C-alpha cells in the first residue's frame, strides 16, 4: 500500500497542482513542518524541486536544473500554457461580469453552473462571448447552445485542474489553486514580454517559480 508521502510524490510528478481545494490531505501534509523537505529530497533525485505559488498555498513540481532535454520540454510546456492564456482570461472575465462582481475568480470561489447559464442566456452580449470562448481550440465546443457550450468549457476546465466538482449530483464547481498559478504566469509573461519564449521559460525556472 502506497504511503501518503508516496502518493503526494506520484501526484506531483504527474503534473498535478496540490492545494487545499484539490487535495486537502496532501496540502496539509506539505504544510506540516519537515514534510516538504522529505518530498524535496526525493524530487531532487529526479531533477525536480518542490515549487509553490500563491504565497506557498499551491504546490507543484518544477525542474531543478536545466540541460538541453529539459529546455526543450520546458519551452514546449510554456508555449502550451501561453496558448491557453487568452481563452482562460476571457472565461475568467465572462464569469466575473456575469456574476456582477468586482472580484475575480480565485481559489475557493464557487461557481453555480445553472445560475451562470441563466444570466448568460438572458444577456445577448454574454452569449456571444461564451460562443467565442467555447470554440477556442482549448475548449473545442461544437455546440450552438449555451447549455452545451458551458458544459464543454467546464468539463475541460475540470480536466485541466482549474475547477473541481465536489458533488457529481450538483452543478457547483470550485476554483482550485491552479487559478492562482495562472495569475502568476500572466504577471510573469507581462513582466518579461520582451524576452523570447525560451528565455521566458528558462527565467521562470531560475526564479524558482512557474513551470
Helices and strands as residue ranges (DSSP letters): H 4-13, H 24-31, H 35-45, E 48-53, E 58-63, H 68-98, E 110-112, H 113-122, H 124-134, H 146-159, E 163-164, E 172-175, H 178-191, H 197-206
